[in-house]
Amino acid sequence: MEVRTREFNNRARLALDDMDLQQALAKMKTGFVVKRAEAVAALPEFEALKRDARGIKEHTLAHLDFYLETFEEKVRSNGGQVHWAATTEEARRIIVEICAGASAKRVTKGKSMIGEEIGVNEALEAAGVDVLETDLGEYIIQLAEEPPSHIIAPAIHKTKAQITELFYKHHAAYGKTERVTEIEDIVNEAREVLREGFLNADVGITGANFLVAETGTSIIVTNEGNGDLTNTLPRVHVVTTGIEKVVPTLEDTSTLLRLLARSATGQEMSVYTTYSSGPRRDGDLDGPEEYHVVLLDNGRSQMLGNEYHEMLRCIRCSACMNHCPVYGVIGGHAYGWVYPGPMGSVLTPLMVGIERSTSLANACTLNGQCEQVCPMGIPLPKLLRYLRKQEFEEGLTPHSTRFGLAAWAFFSRRPKLYALATRVVARLLKLLAGRRGRLRWLPMAGAWTGGRDLPTPQGETFQQAWKRRHPEP
């Protein structure tokens, strides 16, 4: 995975020129954003819940080893198995071995960002296993042979017309020869096609929104019920999850669940909240014969206690990207990896290497909206500034940027020279703009003037206005 500046810029330009993508993203702004605001306004104790949730996560992270070991002990006492994976390669190997042990030919998957993070589909397909995504969004992008562009709405970049054509192309083998154009018909056709996969799967793989240490339980939330069918019908259920998802008690999850759906989709609760605590017991009418939990580190333990520690509180609600002006115009694929938007701009460098993703921390206006809407109070702009500082110290910042920063530092250390320079530049810009009062083109500012005019300075400088409003005694 490479997300260097040139590749990111190229993908961003393509996204801006993609009218279908722009049409799809426009719906997100009037969907997730408005619904979240309404859901939060209807819950007076929302801010109190945020404080409680932050306390729960911080307490857990401070004792992460204890709660993970407690969770493992409980899973084993319930008849399940826990597998520890330090890297994505190790996680893939474990899952392939579990499927091989079950002689699996068909695997169904519920939506799992960890599955995307480790590339489990590709590993299983290389081992000769047929993989079927069962979340509607994931199923759509599987047909399109694309990665997800959003962590809770993987196919948000697709228009209804594009989905219609995908189904028309791929469902003829199932006797579906007409184009379905209404949302209800699209959903029903997907259900009919997926039903055969659910009934014939040997292994079901799901993610986990939370893990409960006191009971050894994994929890997933869905709106389609595909998670239930994925973890109860196959003979083997595999949960893939990050080590930071554990919380101490079931009561703690009630606090987090009240925040999750409201922040993600504007719902009070997701339609389905499913608790899995092991394989089928004597007397159970359904459930898997085997229950496995794969706990992935992949750099998470390295964040504990350092300047990026707060990122481990993330509950993957997507509120930050839903409100991000950058994500809102370029979508998720421009970010180049599994996690897009503000949270991805922090996580990707920490997980794949800052040297391989040098553009992401700089693809942000630092407007702070992401921090305001984050239910876990993660200071994303601060973490992005840490990454920018780290890039600079490691010599990864482009030479042009380093030169610009050095020039700014030179003038900013000399206030009188700085004031003179700003006055000179302001007069020069006014002269170039003439009566129009704006510039259609400016050297070294082509990224701005390529899509809009640059207004010229008007009136006083900031320093002049400050002195006028705050005269020295």
C-alpha positions in Angstrom: 0.0 0.0 0.0 1.4 3.4 -1.1 -0.4 6.7 -0.3 2.4 9.0 -1.2 1.6 12.6 -2.3 1.6 12.0 -6.0 -0.7 9.0 -5.8 -3.1 10.6 -3.4 -3.3 13.8 -5.4 -4.0 11.8 -8.6 -6.8 9.9 -6.9 -8.2 13.0 -5.4 -8.3 14.8 -8.8 -10.1 11.8 -10.4 -12.6 11.8 -7.6 -13.4 15.5 -8.0 -14.0 14.9 -11.7 -16.2 11.9 -11.1 -19.8 13.2 -11.4 -21.3 9.9 -10.3 -19.2 9.9 -7.1 -20.1 13.6 -6.4 -23.7 12.7 -6.8 -23.4 9.8 -4.3 -21.4 11.8 -1.8 -23.9 14.6 -1.8 -26.5 12.3 -0.4 -24.2 11.5 2.6 -24.2 15.2 3.6 -28.0 15.3 3.9 -28.2 11.8 5.3 -25.7 10.8 8.0 -25.0 14.4 9.1 -28.6 15.6 9.5 -29.8 12.3 11.2 -26.9 12.4 13.6 -27.7 15.9 14.6 -31.4 15.0 15.2 -30.5 11.9 17.2 -28.0 13.8 19.4 -30.5 16.7 20.0 -33.1 14.1 21.2 -30.8 12.7 23.9 -30.1 15.3 26.6 -27.5 13.1 28.3 -25.4 12.6 25.1 -22.5 14.7 26.5 -22.6 12.8 29.8 -22.6 9.5 27.9 -19.5 10.7 26.0 -17.7 11.4 29.2 -18.7 8.0 30.6 -17.6 6.2 27.4 -14.3 7.9 27.4 -13.7 6.9 31.0 -14.6 3.2 30.2 -12.1 3.1 27.3 -9.3 4.8 29.1 -9.7 2.5 32.1 -9.7 -0.5 29.8 -6.6 0.7 27.8 -4.8 1.3 31.1 -5.4 -2.4 32.0 -5.6 -3.8 28.5 -3.5 -6.9 29.2 -5.7 -7.9 32.2 -9.0 -7.5 30.3 -7.7 -9.4 27.2 -6.5 -12.3 29.3 -9.8 -12.3 31.2 -11.7 -12.3 27.9 -9.5 -15.2 26.6 -10.2 -17.2 29.8 -13.9 -16.7 29.5 -14.0 -17.6 25.8 -12.2 -20.9 26.6 -14.5 -21.7 29.5 -17.4 -21.2 27.1 -15.9 -23.8 24.7 -14.3 -21.3 22.2 -10.8 -20.6 21.1 -8.8 -17.4 21.1 -5.9 -16.8 18.6 -3.4 -14.0 19.0 -2.1 -12.3 15.8 0.7 -9.8 16.0 0.6 -9.0 12.3 -1.8 -9.1 9.3 0.2 -12.0 7.9 -0.3 -14.0 11.0 -4.0 -13.3 11.2 -4.5 -14.4 7.6 -2.6 -17.6 8.2 -4.7 -18.4 11.3 -7.9 -17.9 9.5 -6.8 -20.0 6.5 -5.8 -22.8 8.8 -9.2 -22.7 10.6 -11.0 -23.0 7.3 -8.7 -25.8 6.1 -9.4 -27.6 9.4 -13.1 -27.4 8.7 -12.6 -28.5 5.1 -14.4 -25.3 4.1 -15.4 -24.7 0.5 -17.7 -21.7 1.1 -17.2 -18.8 3.6 -19.8 -16.1 4.3 -18.6 -12.8 5.8 -20.4 -10.2 7.8 -19.0 -6.7 7.5 -15.5 -6.6 9.1 -13.0 -3.8 8.8 -10.4 -6.1 10.4 -11.1 -8.5 7.5 -10.4 -5.6 5.1 -7.3 -4.6 7.1 -5.7 -8.1 6.9 -6.9 -8.9 3.3 -8.6 -12.1 4.4 -10.7 -12.4 1.2 -7.7 -12.6 -1.0 -6.0 -15.1 1.3 -9.0 -17.4 1.4 -9.5 -17.2 -2.4 -5.8 -18.0 -2.9 -6.4 -21.1 -0.7 -9.3 -22.2 -3.0 -12.2 -21.1 -0.7 -15.2 -19.3 -2.1 -15.9 -16.1 -0.1 -19.3 -14.4 -0.1 -19.9 -11.0 1.4 -23.3 -10.8 3.1 -23.5 -7.1 4.1 -25.4 -5.4 1.2 -22.8 -2.7 0.8 -19.9 -5.2 0.9 -21.7 -7.5 -1.5 -22.1 -4.6 -4.0 -18.4 -3.7 -3.9 -17.5 -7.4 -4.1 -19.4 -7.6 -7.4 -17.7 -4.4 -8.5 -14.3 -5.7 -7.4 -13.6 -2.6 -5.4 -12.5 -1.9 -1.8 -15.0 -0.2 0.5 -15.0 3.6 0.5 -16.6 4.1 3.9 -16.4 2.0 7.1 -20.1 1.7 7.7 -21.5 2.3 4.2 -19.0 0.5 2.0 -20.8 1.3 -1.3 -21.7 4.9 -0.5 -19.8 5.9 -3.6 -22.2 4.0 -5.9 -25.3 5.5 -7.4 -28.5 3.5 -7.6 -28.1 3.3 -11.4 -24.6 1.8 -11.0 -25.9 -0.8 -8.6 -28.7 -1.7 -11.0 -26.2 -2.4 -13.7 -24.0 -4.5 -11.4 -27.0 -6.7 -10.4 -28.1 -7.0 -14.0 -24.6 -8.1 -15.0 -24.0 -10.6 -12.2 -27.4 -12.0 -11.3 -28.4 -13.5 -14.7 -26.8 -16.8 -13.5 -29.5 -16.8 -10.8 -32.3 -16.3 -13.2 -32.6 -12.6 -12.6 -32.8 -11.2 -16.1 -34.6 -7.9 -15.5 -33.0 -4.6 -14.3 -34.2 -3.7 -10.8 -34.4 0.0 -10.3 -36.2 0.6 -7.1 -34.4 0.3 -3.8 -36.8 -2.2 -2.3 -36.5 -4.4 -5.4 -32.7 -4.2 -5.3 -32.6 -5.2 -1.6 -35.0 -8.1 -2.2 -33.0 -9.4 -5.1 -29.8 -9.4 -3.1 -31.5 -11.3 -0.3 -32.7 -14.0 -2.7 -29.3 -14.4 -4.2 -27.5 -14.4 -0.8 -29.9 -16.9 0.8 -28.2 -19.9 -1.0 -24.8 -18.7 0.3 -26.0 -18.5 3.9 -27.5 -22.0 3.8 -24.4 -23.6 2.3 -21.6 -21.9 4.1 -19.1 -24.0 6.1 -17.5 -21.1 7.9 -18.9 -17.7 8.9 -16.6 -14.7 9.6 -17.8 -11.6 11.3 -16.1 -8.6 12.9 -16.9 -7.3 16.4 -17.9 -3.9 17.6 -17.1 -4.8 21.2 -15.7 -7.7 23.2 -16.8 -8.2 26.8 -14.2 -9.4 29.2 -16.5 -10.6 32.0 -18.5 -13.0 29.7 -16.2 -13.7 26.8 -18.8 -12.3 24.5 -18.3 -10.6 21.0 -20.9 -8.1 19.9 -21.8 -7.0 16.4 -24.4 -4.4 15.3 -26.1 -4.6 11.9 -29.2 -3.3 10.2 -29.8 -6.3 7.9 -29.6 -9.3 10.1 -26.8 -10.8 8.0 -24.5 -11.0 11.0 -26.9 -13.4 12.7 -27.1 -15.6 9.7 -23.4 -15.6 9.3 -22.6 -16.6 12.9 -25.3 -19.1 13.5 -25.8 -21.2 10.3 -22.2 -22.3 9.4 -20.5 -25.0 11.4 -17.7 -22.7 12.3 -17.9 -19.0 13.5 -14.7 -16.9 13.3 -14.6 -13.4 14.9 -11.9 -11.1 13.6 -11.3 -8.1 15.8 -8.7 -5.6 17.1 -7.3 -5.9 20.6 -8.7 -2.5 21.5 -12.3 -3.6 21.2 -12.4 -5.2 24.6 -14.4 -3.6 27.5 -14.8 -4.8 31.1 -18.5 -5.6 31.5 -21.8 -6.0 29.7 -23.1 -2.8 31.4 -20.2 -0.9 29.8 -21.4 -1.9 26.4 -24.8 -0.4 27.0 -23.1 3.0 27.3 -21.1 2.6 24.2 -24.0 1.2 22.1 -26.1 4.2 22.9 -23.4 6.4 21.4 -22.5 4.2 18.4 -25.7 4.1 16.4 -26.5 7.8 17.0 -23.1 8.8 15.9 -23.0 6.5 12.9 -26.4 6.5 11.3 -28.5 8.7 13.5 -30.5 5.7 14.9 -31.2 5.3 18.6 -30.0 1.7 18.2 -29.1 -0.5 15.2 -31.8 -2.9 14.2 -29.8 -6.0 15.3 -27.4 -6.2 18.2 -26.0 -9.7 18.4 -24.1 -11.3 21.3 -22.0 -14.4 20.7 -20.4 -16.3 23.6 -19.1 -19.5 22.2 -20.2 -22.6 20.2 -23.5 -24.3 20.4 -24.3 -25.8 23.8 -26.3 -28.9 24.6 -30.0 -28.0 24.0 -29.3 -25.1 21.7 -31.4 -25.1 18.6 -28.8 -23.5 16.4 -25.3 -22.1 16.5 -21.8 -23.1 15.3 -20.0 -26.2 16.4 -16.7 -24.2 16.7 -16.2 -20.6 17.9 -12.9 -18.8 17.2 -11.8 -15.3 18.1 -8.7 -13.8 16.2 -7.3 -10.9 18.2 -5.2 -8.6 15.9 -2.5 -6.2 17.1 -1.0 -4.8 13.9 0.6 -1.8 15.6 -2.1 -1.1 18.2 0.0 -2.0 21.2 2.6 0.4 20.0 0.1 3.3 20.4 -0.4 2.6 24.1 1.0 5.4 26.2 2.4 7.5 23.5 1.1 10.6 21.7 -1.3 8.5 19.6 -2.8 6.7 22.5 -6.2 8.4 22.2 -6.8 6.9 18.8 -7.3 3.5 20.5 -10.6 4.9 21.9 -12.1 4.9 18.3 -15.3 2.8 18.0 -15.4 3.1 14.2 -18.7 5.1 14.1 -17.5 7.1 11.0 -18.9 10.4 12.4 -15.5 12.1 11.7 -15.5 11.2 8.0 -19.3 12.0 7.6 -18.5 15.6 8.7 -15.1 16.0 7.0 -15.1 18.5 4.1 -12.2 16.7 2.4 -13.8 13.2 2.6 -17.1 14.8 1.5 -15.6 15.7 -1.9 -13.1 13.0 -2.6 -14.7 9.9 -1.0 -12.8 7.0 0.6 -10.8 5.5 -2.3 -8.6 8.5 -2.6 -7.1 7.7 0.8 -5.6 4.5 -0.6 -6.3 2.0 2.2 -8.9 0.5 4.5 -9.6 3.5 6.8 -10.4 6.8 5.1 -11.2 10.2 6.4 -9.7 11.8 9.5 -9.5 8.6 11.5 -7.8 6.9 8.6 -5.4 9.7 8.1 -4.2 8.9 11.6 -4.5 5.1 11.6 -3.0 4.4 8.2 0.5 5.9 8.9 0.6 4.2 12.3 -0.3 0.8 10.8 1.4 0.7 7.4 4.2 3.2 8.1 4.4 6.9 7.9 6.9 6.8 5.1 4.3 5.0 2.9 1.5 7.4 3.6 3.1 10.8 3.7 0.2 12.7 2.1 -2.6 11.8 4.5 -1.8 13.9 7.5 -1.6 16.9 5.2 -5.0 16.2 3.5 -6.8 18.0 6.2 -7.9 21.6 6.8 -7.6 21.1 10.6 -11.1 22.7 10.9 -11.8 20.6 14.0 -15.2 19.4 13.0 -14.1 15.8 13.4 -13.1 16.2 17.0 -16.4 18.0 17.8 -18.6 15.2 16.5 -16.4 12.3 17.8 -18.4 10.4 20.5 -15.1 9.4 22.1 -13.6 12.8 22.2 -10.5 11.9 20.1 -8.5 15.0 19.3 -7.9 14.1 15.6 -6.5 17.5 14.5 -3.9 17.2 17.3 -2.9 13.7 16.3 -2.6 14.8 12.6 -0.3 17.7 13.7 1.8 15.1 15.6 2.1 13.1 12.3 3.1 16.3 10.4 5.7 17.0 13.0 7.0 13.4 12.8 7.1 13.6 9.0 9.1 16.8 9.2 11.6 15.4 11.7 12.1 12.2 9.6 12.8 14.3 6.5 9.6 13.1 4.7 8.1 16.5 4.1 8.5 17.7 0.5 11.4 20.2 -0.2 9.0 22.9 -1.3 7.0 22.6 1.9 10.2 22.7 4.0 11.4 25.8 2.1 8.1 27.5 2.7 8.1 26.7 6.4 11.7 27.9 6.7 10.8 31.2 4.9 7.8 31.7 7.1 9.9 31.0 10.2 12.5 33.5 9.1 9.9 36.3 8.8 7.8 35.3 11.8 10.9 35.6 14.1 11.3 39.2 12.9 8.0 41.0 13.6 8.9 44.3 11.9 10.2 42.6 8.8 7.1 40.4 8.8 4.8 43.4 9.0 6.7 45.1 6.2 6.5 42.0 4.0 2.8 41.5 4.5 2.1 45.1 3.5 4.3 44.7 0.4 2.7 41.5 -0.7 -0.8 42.9 -0.1 -0.1 45.9 -2.3 1.4 43.7 -5.0 -1.6 41.4 -5.0 -3.9 44.4 -5.3 -1.9 45.7 -8.2 -2.0 42.4 -10.0 -5.8 42.0 -9.4 -6.7 45.5 -10.6 -10.3 46.5 -10.3 -11.5 42.9 -10.3 -10.4 42.5 -6.7 -9.4 38.9 -7.3 -6.8 36.8 -9.0 -7.6 34.1 -11.6 -4.0 32.8 -11.4 -1.1 33.1 -9.1 2.3 31.4 -9.1 2.6 28.6 -6.5 -1.1 28.8 -5.8 -2.4 26.9 -8.8 -4.1 24.3 -6.7 -6.3 27.2 -5.4 -6.8 29.2 -8.5 -7.4 26.2 -10.6 -10.9 25.9 -9.2 -11.7 29.3 -7.8 -10.5 32.9 -7.9 -8.2 34.2 -5.1 -9.6 37.3 -3.3 -7.0 40.0 -2.8 -6.4 41.4 0.7 -8.8 44.2 1.7 -8.4 46.8 4.4 -6.1 46.4 7.3 -3.6 43.6 8.0 -4.4 41.5 11.1 -1.6 43.2 13.1 -3.0 46.6 12.2 -6.5 45.6 13.2 -5.1 44.1 16.5 -3.3 47.3 17.4 -6.3 49.4 16.6 -8.6 47.3 18.8 -6.0 46.8 21.6 -3.9 50.0 21.8 -0.9 49.8 24.1 -1.4 51.7 27.4 
